Amino acid sequence: MRNFEESIYNLIVETSTNLPGDVRRAVAKGRALEDRATRSGLALTTIAQNIGMAELQVSPICQDTGMPTFIIHTPVGVNQIEMKKDIHSAVIRATKNGKLRPNSVDSLTGENSGDNLGAGTPVIHFEQWEEDNIDVRLILKGGGCENKNIQYSLPAELEGLGKAGRDLDGIRKCILHAVYQAQGQGCSAGFIGVGIGGDRTTGYELAKKQLFRKVEDVNPVEDLAKLEDYIMENANKLGIGTMGFGGEVTLLGCKVGVMNRLPASFFVSVAYNCWAFRRQGILVEPATGNIRDWLYESGTGISVEEADVPAPVAAAAHHPAAAEAGVVPGDSVIPAAPAIAAADAAAPAGADSAASGGSREVRLTTPISEEDIRSLRVGDVVILSGEMHTGRDALHKYLMDHDTPVDLNGAVIYHCGPVMLKDDEGWHVKAAGPTTSIREEPYQGDIIKKFGIRAVIGKGGMGPRTLKALQEHGGVYLNAIGGAAQYYAECIKKVNAVDFMEFGIPEAMWHLQVEGFAAIVTMDSHGNSLHADVEKDSAAKLAQFREPVFK
């Protein structure tokens, strides 16, 4: 097994940087269903570009490389202790080389180990089997989508859906509610794995294991196959859309598994995964540790082919405006968000524009004035240049009772935990997409007022306290495209400085010089919130699924 560590390292790199073929085809189908001139269409366009950039640069698709979770089947007699040591070594190496972000944090002290090792990390599940090969599967599931996992205990009363009983219809309601409650915070359009039965622990394990199934497979259990088809058809009628912007595509995959349970318990567990569905696997030769085969189709060379999309969409790729914007027919790398925004600039700004999905493009340089912020409306695309500052959970908590090391008056705070590497020339940003913003809701409004912040960038939106502060102080919330870590890293031209490294790389306050950083106004200084509107609309649509479907 002398080459096992190298094989695991290659597995980690491939999983982090190159989406498998079945996932790419699912994203391509989603793009074909969405009007590319809308906010959701813009988001899917940026996602597709990011996929190509990550593969080309061999860099993380998303900056949140998640909790590395390995499921390993071994023949009898293979030394699992030595395998675990090799896995740890490969994880350390991948972290050092910027393929994984250091994500292992002590739950009591908050200290980041810096190498992704610690109590319980990475997660490794061993199981023996009667095959001759070693089967190693890895999933990198980020914290934003992990936080949208949910477990139901039936019978239950569900918002908008009424009573969910201990039957197939009750299960159906739980799954639809799971998609509804995620909104855009799990980086929709997403994939879900569902576990029916078990106890609270094994139910979640079963749900996560469904994510290792191939997107295009068919459930061997007839009732579950029908359920999966039903969910795929009807979850997309909720109107949540990509990033929660509203639209036609909310779910890209649904896989359901079942196991026995206790008479007194009936759990339905849902594992939500973002569009950046990073899972891969290898068959390993036990004698040498070499990779014998890859278990999921490589994404390399798989793009949005014209045969896979409706004729009007394919034709649009040949339109002169598309060529000018940089569209290559048959290529998964498509035009950047600013180009799409410019093509969509005909609609006026304001509430009517937001309702129709139209937008205008506004270029701003930091520090930003209140007058400029007050002129923005939900639906506008803002192109930022100048300095912005990252800030996540640890920093927001700290700033509640302390001063900031830099002047934040007129500044932009970016909810981001980047992947960073340092060499003789200084720090370099390897991946820098947004994190889920709602975690900062207890702090954000107070910090906006305390320091004079004009714009907050993140994903998934924020709540009423933040919306009130934006209105009173004169600020906006800008929704960046979740998971588009390479797209946004390209906009960062220099790392000016860093503070609070004691919080760890993801939680430190990075001061970044940016050019052409595009994000969409989804909460403005006039009390408007796209997120609240989409949630209200999807709640009304959810109610149409109250009546029984399955006998």
C-alpha positions as CSV (number, residue, x, y, z in Angstrom):
1,M,0.0,0.0,0.0
2,R,3.0,2.3,-0.5
3,N,1.1,4.5,-3.0
4,F,-2.2,4.8,-1.0
5,E,-1.4,8.2,0.4
6,E,-0.8,9.5,-3.1
7,S,-4.0,8.0,-4.4
8,I,-6.0,9.7,-1.6
9,Y,-4.3,13.0,-2.3
10,N,-5.3,12.7,-6.0
11,L,-8.8,11.8,-4.9
12,I,-9.0,14.9,-2.7
13,V,-7.7,17.2,-5.4
14,E,-10.1,15.8,-8.0
15,T,-13.1,16.0,-5.7
16,S,-12.4,19.6,-4.7
17,T,-11.6,21.0,-8.1
18,N,-13.5,19.1,-10.8
19,L,-17.3,18.4,-10.7
20,P,-18.2,14.9,-12.0
21,G,-20.0,14.4,-15.3
22,D,-23.4,13.5,-13.9
23,V,-23.4,16.7,-11.8
24,R,-22.4,18.9,-14.7
25,R,-25.2,17.4,-16.8
26,A,-27.7,18.2,-14.0
27,V,-26.4,21.8,-13.9
28,A,-26.7,22.0,-17.7
29,K,-30.3,20.8,-17.6
30,G,-31.0,23.5,-15.0
31,R,-29.5,26.2,-17.1
32,A,-31.6,25.1,-20.1
33,L,-34.8,25.5,-18.1
34,E,-34.0,29.0,-16.7
35,D,-34.3,32.2,-18.6
36,R,-30.7,33.5,-18.8
37,A,-31.8,37.1,-18.6
38,T,-33.2,36.7,-15.1
39,R,-31.3,36.9,-11.8
40,S,-31.4,33.1,-11.5
41,G,-30.2,32.8,-15.1
42,L,-27.3,35.1,-14.3
43,A,-26.5,33.0,-11.2
44,L,-26.5,29.7,-13.2
45,T,-24.3,31.4,-15.9
46,T,-21.8,32.4,-13.2
47,I,-21.9,28.9,-11.7
48,A,-21.1,27.3,-15.1
49,Q,-18.2,29.7,-15.6
50,N,-16.9,28.9,-12.1
51,I,-17.0,25.2,-12.8
52,G,-14.8,25.7,-15.8
53,M,-12.4,28.0,-14.0
54,A,-11.9,25.6,-11.1
55,E,-11.1,22.7,-13.4
56,L,-8.7,24.8,-15.5
57,Q,-6.8,26.2,-12.5
58,V,-7.0,23.0,-10.4
59,S,-8.4,25.2,-7.6
60,P,-11.3,24.6,-5.2
61,I,-14.7,25.0,-6.8
62,C,-16.0,26.5,-3.6
63,Q,-13.9,28.1,-0.8
64,D,-15.8,26.1,1.8
65,T,-14.3,22.6,1.2
66,G,-16.4,21.3,3.9
67,M,-16.0,18.3,6.2
68,P,-14.0,15.7,4.3
69,T,-16.1,12.5,4.7
70,F,-14.7,9.2,3.5
71,I,-16.7,6.0,3.2
72,I,-14.3,3.0,2.7
73,H,-14.9,-0.6,2.0
74,T,-11.9,-2.9,2.4
75,P,-11.2,-6.6,1.9
76,V,-10.5,-8.7,5.1
77,G,-6.9,-8.3,6.2
78,V,-6.2,-4.8,5.0
79,N,-4.6,-2.6,7.7
80,Q,-7.1,0.1,8.4
81,I,-4.9,1.8,11.0
82,E,-2.2,2.4,8.4
83,M,-4.8,3.6,5.9
84,K,-6.1,6.1,8.3
85,K,-2.6,7.5,8.8
86,D,-2.2,7.8,5.1
87,I,-5.5,9.6,4.8
88,H,-4.4,12.1,7.5
89,S,-1.2,12.7,5.7
90,A,-3.0,13.3,2.4
91,V,-5.4,15.7,4.1
92,I,-2.6,17.7,5.6
93,R,-0.8,17.9,2.2
94,A,-4.0,19.0,0.4
95,T,-4.6,21.7,3.0
96,K,-1.0,23.0,2.7
97,N,-1.4,23.1,-1.1
98,G,-4.7,25.0,-1.0
99,K,-6.9,22.2,-2.3
100,L,-8.7,22.2,1.1
101,R,-9.4,25.1,3.4
102,P,-8.4,24.6,7.0
103,N,-11.9,23.8,8.5
104,S,-11.3,21.9,11.7
105,V,-12.2,24.1,14.7
106,D,-12.1,23.2,18.4
107,S,-15.7,23.4,19.6
108,L,-14.7,24.7,23.0
109,T,-11.8,27.1,22.3
110,G,-12.6,28.1,18.7
111,E,-9.0,27.4,17.7
112,N,-8.5,26.3,14.1
113,S,-6.0,23.3,13.9
114,G,-4.8,24.7,10.5
115,D,-4.4,21.3,8.9
116,N,-8.0,19.9,8.9
117,L,-7.1,17.3,11.6
118,G,-8.7,17.2,15.0
119,A,-11.2,15.2,17.1
120,G,-13.6,13.8,14.6
121,T,-12.0,15.4,11.5
122,P,-11.8,14.2,8.9
123,V,-14.7,11.7,9.1
124,I,-13.7,8.2,8.1
125,H,-16.1,5.3,7.9
126,F,-14.6,1.8,7.4
127,E,-16.6,-1.3,6.4
128,Q,-15.3,-4.7,5.4
129,W,-16.7,-6.5,2.3
130,E,-16.0,-9.6,0.3
131,E,-14.6,-7.9,-2.8
132,D,-10.9,-7.8,-3.7
133,N,-10.6,-4.1,-4.2
134,I,-10.6,-1.2,-1.8
135,D,-13.5,1.2,-2.5
136,V,-12.9,4.8,-1.3
137,R,-15.5,7.5,-1.7
138,L,-15.2,11.1,-0.6
139,I,-17.7,13.9,-0.3
140,L,-16.8,17.5,0.5
141,K,-20.1,19.0,1.9
142,G,-19.8,22.6,2.9
143,G,-21.2,24.2,6.1
144,G,-23.8,26.3,4.4
145,C,-25.6,23.4,2.9
146,E,-24.9,21.2,6.0
147,N,-26.8,23.8,8.1
148,K,-29.9,23.2,6.0
149,N,-30.0,19.5,6.7
150,I,-33.2,18.7,8.6
151,Q,-34.8,15.8,10.4
152,Y,-38.6,15.2,10.9
153,S,-40.2,12.9,13.5
154,L,-43.6,11.7,12.2
155,P,-46.4,12.4,12.7
156,A,-45.8,16.2,12.5
157,E,-47.6,19.4,11.7
158,L,-45.7,21.1,8.9
159,E,-45.9,24.8,7.9
160,G,-48.1,25.2,4.8
161,L,-48.6,21.5,4.4
162,G,-50.6,20.5,7.5
163,K,-50.4,17.1,9.1
164,A,-47.7,14.7,7.8
165,G,-48.5,11.1,8.9
166,R,-46.5,7.9,9.0
167,D,-46.9,7.1,5.4
168,L,-45.6,7.9,1.9
169,D,-47.6,11.1,1.8
170,G,-46.1,12.2,5.1
171,I,-42.7,11.5,3.8
172,R,-43.5,13.5,0.6
173,K,-44.5,16.5,2.6
174,C,-41.3,16.3,4.7
175,I,-39.2,16.4,1.6
176,L,-41.0,19.3,0.0
177,H,-40.8,21.2,3.3
178,A,-37.1,20.5,3.5
179,V,-36.6,22.1,0.1
180,Y,-38.8,25.1,1.1
181,Q,-37.0,25.8,4.4
182,A,-33.6,25.8,2.7
183,Q,-34.6,28.7,0.4
184,G,-31.4,30.0,-1.1
185,Q,-29.3,29.6,2.0
186,G,-28.0,26.1,0.9
187,C,-26.8,27.4,-2.4
188,S,-29.7,26.3,-4.5
189,A,-30.2,24.8,-7.0
190,G,-29.2,21.8,-4.9
191,F,-29.3,18.1,-4.5
192,I,-30.9,16.2,-1.6
193,G,-30.4,12.8,-0.1
194,V,-33.3,11.4,2.0
195,G,-33.2,8.7,4.7
196,I,-36.5,7.1,5.8
197,G,-36.4,5.2,9.1
198,G,-33.5,4.3,11.4
199,D,-32.8,6.2,14.5
200,R,-31.7,9.8,14.7
201,T,-28.1,9.0,13.9
202,T,-28.5,6.3,11.3
203,G,-31.3,8.2,9.6
204,Y,-28.9,11.1,8.8
205,E,-26.2,8.6,7.8
206,L,-28.6,7.0,5.3
207,A,-29.5,10.4,3.9
208,K,-25.9,11.3,3.3
209,K,-25.2,8.0,1.7
210,Q,-27.9,8.7,-0.9
211,L,-25.7,11.6,-2.1
212,F,-23.1,9.0,-3.3
213,R,-25.7,7.6,-5.8
214,K,-25.3,8.8,-9.4
215,V,-27.6,11.6,-10.4
216,E,-29.0,9.7,-13.3
217,D,-29.7,6.3,-11.6
218,V,-33.2,4.9,-11.0
219,N,-34.2,3.8,-7.5
220,P,-34.7,0.0,-7.5
221,V,-37.7,0.4,-5.1
222,E,-40.6,1.3,-7.3
223,D,-42.4,3.4,-4.7
224,L,-39.2,5.4,-4.0
225,A,-38.5,5.8,-7.7
226,K,-42.0,7.4,-8.1
227,L,-41.4,9.6,-5.0
228,E,-38.1,10.8,-6.4
229,D,-39.7,11.7,-9.7
230,Y,-42.6,13.5,-8.0
231,I,-40.2,15.6,-5.8
232,M,-38.0,16.5,-8.8
233,E,-41.1,17.7,-10.7
234,N,-42.9,19.5,-7.9
235,A,-40.0,21.0,-5.9
236,N,-39.2,23.1,-8.9
237,K,-42.8,24.6,-8.8
238,L,-42.0,26.3,-5.5
239,G,-40.4,29.2,-7.4
240,I,-37.4,29.5,-5.0
241,G,-34.8,29.4,-7.9
242,T,-31.1,29.5,-7.9
243,M,-29.6,31.3,-4.9
244,G,-33.2,31.9,-3.8
245,F,-33.6,34.6,-6.4
246,G,-36.9,33.1,-7.7
247,G,-37.1,31.0,-10.8
248,E,-37.8,27.7,-12.4
249,V,-34.9,25.6,-11.0
250,T,-34.6,24.9,-7.3
251,L,-33.7,21.2,-7.2
252,L,-31.2,19.3,-9.4
253,G,-31.4,15.9,-7.8
254,C,-33.3,13.8,-5.3
255,K,-32.3,10.4,-4.0
256,V,-34.3,8.4,-1.3
257,G,-33.3,5.4,0.8
258,V,-35.2,3.4,3.4
259,M,-34.2,1.3,6.4
260,N,-36.1,-0.3,9.3
261,R,-37.0,1.6,12.4
262,L,-38.3,1.2,15.9
263,P,-42.1,0.9,16.3
264,A,-42.1,4.2,18.4
265,S,-39.9,6.2,16.0
266,F,-40.5,7.4,12.4
267,F,-37.7,9.7,11.2
268,V,-37.3,11.3,7.8
269,S,-33.9,12.8,7.5
270,V,-32.8,15.1,4.7
271,A,-29.2,15.9,3.7
272,Y,-29.1,19.0,1.6
273,N,-26.2,19.6,-0.8
274,C,-25.4,22.7,-2.7
275,W,-25.0,22.9,-6.5
276,A,-21.2,22.4,-5.9
277,F,-21.9,18.7,-5.5
278,R,-18.3,17.5,-4.8
279,R,-18.1,13.7,-4.5
280,Q,-15.8,11.3,-6.2
281,G,-14.5,7.8,-5.6
282,I,-11.7,5.4,-6.5
283,L,-11.1,1.6,-6.6
284,V,-7.7,0.9,-5.1
285,E,-5.4,-2.0,-5.7
286,P,-4.8,-3.5,-2.2
287,A,-1.2,-4.7,-2.9
288,T,0.1,-1.3,-4.1
289,G,-2.4,1.4,-3.2
290,N,-2.6,2.5,-6.8
291,I,-5.8,3.8,-8.3
292,R,-7.4,1.0,-10.4
293,D,-10.4,3.0,-11.5
294,W,-12.5,6.1,-10.8
295,L,-16.0,5.5,-9.7
296,Y,-17.7,8.6,-11.0
297,E,-17.4,9.9,-14.6
298,S,-14.9,12.7,-14.8
299,G,-16.3,16.1,-15.6
300,T,-13.4,17.0,-17.9
301,G,-14.7,17.7,-21.4
302,I,-18.3,17.6,-20.4
303,S,-20.0,20.9,-21.2
304,V,-23.4,22.3,-22.1
305,E,-23.7,20.8,-25.6
306,E,-26.4,22.1,-27.9
307,A,-28.0,18.7,-28.1
308,D,-28.7,18.9,-24.4
309,V,-30.6,22.2,-24.4
310,P,-33.8,23.4,-26.1
311,A,-33.4,24.9,-29.6
312,P,-34.0,28.6,-28.5
313,V,-31.2,28.3,-25.9
314,A,-28.8,26.7,-28.4
315,A,-29.6,29.3,-31.0
316,A,-28.9,32.1,-28.5
317,A,-25.3,30.8,-28.2
318,H,-24.7,31.9,-31.8
319,H,-26.3,35.3,-31.4
320,P,-23.7,38.1,-32.1
321,A,-24.3,39.6,-28.6
322,A,-23.5,36.2,-27.1
323,A,-20.3,36.0,-29.0
324,E,-19.4,39.5,-28.0
325,A,-20.0,38.6,-24.3
326,G,-17.6,35.6,-24.6
327,V,-20.0,32.7,-25.1
328,V,-18.3,29.7,-26.7
329,P,-21.0,27.3,-28.1
330,G,-20.7,23.9,-26.5
331,D,-18.5,25.3,-23.8
332,S,-19.3,25.3,-20.1
333,V,-17.3,28.5,-19.5
334,I,-19.8,31.3,-20.2
335,P,-19.8,35.1,-19.9
336,A,-19.1,36.8,-16.6
337,A,-21.9,38.4,-14.6
338,P,-21.2,42.0,-15.6
339,A,-21.7,41.0,-19.3
340,I,-25.0,39.4,-18.6
341,A,-26.1,42.4,-16.4
342,A,-25.2,44.8,-19.2
343,A,-27.3,42.8,-21.7
344,D,-30.2,43.0,-19.2
345,A,-29.9,46.7,-18.5
346,A,-33.0,47.8,-20.6
347,A,-35.3,47.4,-17.6
348,P,-35.6,50.4,-15.3
349,A,-34.4,50.2,-11.7
350,G,-36.8,50.0,-8.8
351,A,-39.7,47.8,-7.6
352,D,-41.1,47.2,-11.1
353,S,-37.7,46.2,-12.4
354,A,-37.2,43.8,-9.5
355,A,-40.5,42.2,-10.0
356,S,-39.8,41.5,-13.7
357,G,-36.3,40.2,-13.1
358,G,-34.8,43.2,-14.8
359,S,-31.8,45.1,-13.5
360,R,-29.4,47.9,-14.2
361,E,-25.7,47.9,-13.7
362,V,-24.2,50.3,-11.2
363,R,-20.4,50.7,-10.8
364,L,-19.2,51.9,-7.3
365,T,-15.8,52.4,-5.7
366,T,-15.2,52.1,-2.0
367,P,-15.7,54.0,0.3
368,I,-19.3,54.4,-0.8
369,S,-21.5,57.4,0.0
370,E,-25.0,57.2,1.6
371,E,-26.3,59.0,-1.5
372,D,-25.0,56.3,-3.8
373,I,-26.5,53.6,-1.6
374,R,-29.9,55.2,-1.4
375,S,-30.1,55.3,-5.2
376,L,-29.9,51.5,-5.4
377,R,-32.9,49.2,-5.6
378,V,-33.5,45.5,-5.3
379,G,-32.5,43.9,-8.6
380,D,-29.7,46.2,-9.4
381,V,-26.3,44.6,-10.2
382,V,-23.5,46.4,-8.4
383,I,-19.9,46.2,-9.8
384,L,-17.5,47.0,-7.0
385,S,-13.9,48.2,-7.1
386,G,-11.7,49.3,-4.2
387,E,-11.0,47.8,-0.8
388,M,-13.4,45.4,0.9
389,H,-13.0,43.5,4.2
390,T,-13.9,39.9,5.0
391,G,-15.8,39.2,8.2
392,R,-17.5,36.0,9.5
393,D,-18.8,34.7,12.8
394,A,-15.7,35.2,15.0
395,L,-15.1,38.8,13.7
396,H,-18.8,39.8,14.1
397,K,-18.9,38.6,17.6
398,Y,-15.6,40.4,18.4
399,L,-16.7,43.7,16.9
400,M,-19.8,43.9,19.1
401,D,-17.5,44.8,22.1
402,H,-14.3,46.0,20.4
403,D,-13.1,48.6,17.9
404,T,-12.0,47.7,14.4
405,P,-8.4,47.9,13.2
406,V,-9.4,49.8,10.0
407,D,-11.9,52.6,9.2
408,L,-15.1,51.0,8.1
409,N,-17.1,54.2,7.4
410,G,-18.5,53.8,3.9
411,A,-16.9,50.3,3.7
412,V,-18.0,46.9,2.4
413,I,-18.0,43.8,4.6
414,Y,-17.8,40.5,2.7
415,H,-19.1,37.4,4.4
416,C,-16.3,35.1,3.1
417,G,-13.8,32.6,4.5
418,P,-11.2,32.4,1.7
419,V,-8.7,29.7,0.8
420,M,-5.3,31.5,1.2
421,L,-1.7,30.5,0.4
422,K,1.4,32.4,1.3
423,D,4.8,32.5,-0.5
424,D,7.8,34.9,-0.6
425,E,5.6,37.6,-2.3
426,G,2.9,37.5,0.4
427,W,-0.7,36.1,0.6
428,H,-2.6,34.9,-2.5
429,V,-6.4,34.2,-2.7
430,K,-7.0,30.8,-4.1
431,A,-10.8,30.7,-3.6
432,A,-13.2,33.4,-2.3
433,G,-16.9,32.8,-2.6
434,P,-19.5,34.1,-0.1
435,T,-20.6,32.3,3.0
436,T,-24.2,32.1,4.3
437,S,-25.1,35.4,5.9
438,I,-28.0,34.6,8.1
439,R,-25.6,33.4,10.9
440,E,-24.6,37.1,11.3
441,E,-28.2,38.3,11.8
442,P,-27.8,38.7,15.6
443,Y,-24.8,41.1,15.0
444,Q,-25.1,42.7,11.6
445,G,-27.5,45.6,12.3
446,D,-25.6,46.8,15.3
447,I,-22.3,46.6,13.4
448,I,-23.6,48.5,10.4
449,K,-24.7,51.4,12.6
450,K,-21.6,51.3,14.9
451,F,-19.0,51.5,12.1
452,G,-20.8,53.2,9.3
453,I,-20.8,50.2,6.9
454,R,-22.6,50.8,3.6
455,A,-22.8,47.4,2.0
456,V,-22.7,43.8,3.2
457,I,-22.0,41.0,0.7
458,G,-22.9,37.4,1.3
459,K,-25.4,34.7,0.2
460,G,-28.8,33.7,1.1
461,G,-30.0,37.0,2.5
462,M,-30.6,38.3,6.0
463,G,-33.5,38.9,8.4
464,P,-35.6,41.8,9.6
465,R,-33.1,43.3,12.1
466,T,-30.5,43.7,9.3
467,L,-33.2,45.1,6.9
468,K,-34.2,47.7,9.5
469,A,-30.6,48.8,10.0
470,L,-30.1,49.1,6.2
471,Q,-33.1,51.3,6.0
472,E,-32.3,53.5,9.0
473,H,-28.5,53.9,8.3
474,G,-28.5,53.7,4.5
475,G,-27.1,50.4,3.5
476,V,-27.6,47.5,1.1
477,Y,-27.2,43.7,1.1
478,L,-25.5,42.4,-2.0
479,N,-26.1,38.7,-2.8
480,A,-23.0,37.1,-4.4
481,I,-23.2,33.7,-6.1
482,G,-22.7,31.0,-3.6
483,G,-19.9,28.5,-4.5
484,A,-18.5,30.7,-7.2
485,A,-15.1,30.8,-5.5
486,Q,-12.9,31.0,-8.6
487,Y,-15.1,33.6,-10.3
488,Y,-14.7,36.0,-7.3
489,A,-11.1,35.1,-6.6
490,E,-10.4,36.4,-10.1
491,C,-11.8,39.8,-9.0
492,I,-9.4,40.1,-6.1
493,K,-6.2,41.8,-7.3
494,K,-4.3,42.2,-4.1
495,V,-4.3,41.3,-0.4
496,N,-3.6,44.6,1.3
497,A,-3.3,43.2,4.8
498,V,-4.9,40.8,7.4
499,D,-6.0,41.1,11.0
500,F,-7.1,38.6,13.6
501,M,-5.1,35.7,12.3
502,E,-5.6,34.2,15.7
503,F,-9.2,33.4,14.5
504,G,-7.8,31.1,11.8
505,I,-7.6,31.8,8.0
506,P,-11.4,31.4,7.3
507,E,-12.3,33.7,10.2
508,A,-9.6,36.3,9.9
509,M,-10.3,39.9,8.6
510,W,-8.7,40.0,5.2
511,H,-8.4,43.5,3.5
512,L,-8.8,42.8,-0.2
513,Q,-8.3,45.1,-3.2
514,V,-11.0,44.2,-5.8
515,E,-11.9,45.2,-9.4
516,G,-15.2,44.3,-11.1
517,F,-16.7,42.4,-8.2
518,A,-20.4,41.8,-9.3
519,A,-23.3,41.1,-6.9
520,I,-27.0,41.7,-6.9
521,V,-28.9,44.0,-4.6
522,T,-31.4,41.8,-2.8
523,M,-32.1,44.0,0.3
524,D,-32.1,47.8,-0.2
525,S,-32.2,50.9,2.0
526,H,-36.0,51.4,1.2
527,G,-37.2,48.3,3.2
528,N,-37.3,45.9,0.2
529,S,-36.1,42.4,0.5
530,L,-36.1,39.9,-2.4
531,H,-35.5,37.1,0.1
532,A,-38.6,37.9,2.1
533,D,-40.7,38.2,-1.1
534,V,-39.5,34.9,-2.5
535,E,-40.1,33.1,0.8
536,K,-43.6,34.5,1.0
537,D,-44.3,33.5,-2.6
538,S,-42.9,30.0,-2.1
539,A,-44.9,29.5,1.1
540,A,-48.1,30.2,-0.9
541,K,-47.0,27.7,-3.6
542,L,-46.1,25.1,-1.0
543,A,-49.7,25.0,0.3
544,Q,-50.9,23.5,-3.0
545,F,-49.3,20.2,-2.0
546,R,-51.4,19.6,1.1
547,E,-53.7,17.1,-0.4
548,P,-52.7,13.3,-0.6
549,V,-51.0,12.1,-3.7
550,F,-49.8,8.5,-2.8
551,K,-52.2,5.8,-1.7
